[in-house]
Amino acid sequence: MVKLQHMGLLAIAISSIVALSITLPAATALTQRDNFDDSHTTTIYLGGQKICGDHLCKHGEYDTHLQQINNAQQAAAKCRDALAQGKKC
């Protein structure tokens, strides 16, 4: 009789743990993303600090950095087109 009571308590405990693990989220510290503007800024300062590669941008450096990124993307596209035609980059 005593073993039967222990088995019942064990079954209740296991089913409670399974029910709680299914209903509770896996990680409550994670928050869902709701900002999709993909701006390259941090929230260190109000308005955000611009990021240039692997460092914080100095005054006037951000526009130059964006222009370099744009030029590199255009050069890669031209090279890809040339390679598709069998030419050298």
Secondary structure as UniProt FT lines:
FT   HELIX           2..23
FT   TURN            28..29
FT   TURN            46..47
FT   STRAND          50..52
FT   TURN            53..54
FT   STRAND          55..56
FT   TURN            59..60
FT   HELIX           61..84
FT   TURN            85..86
//
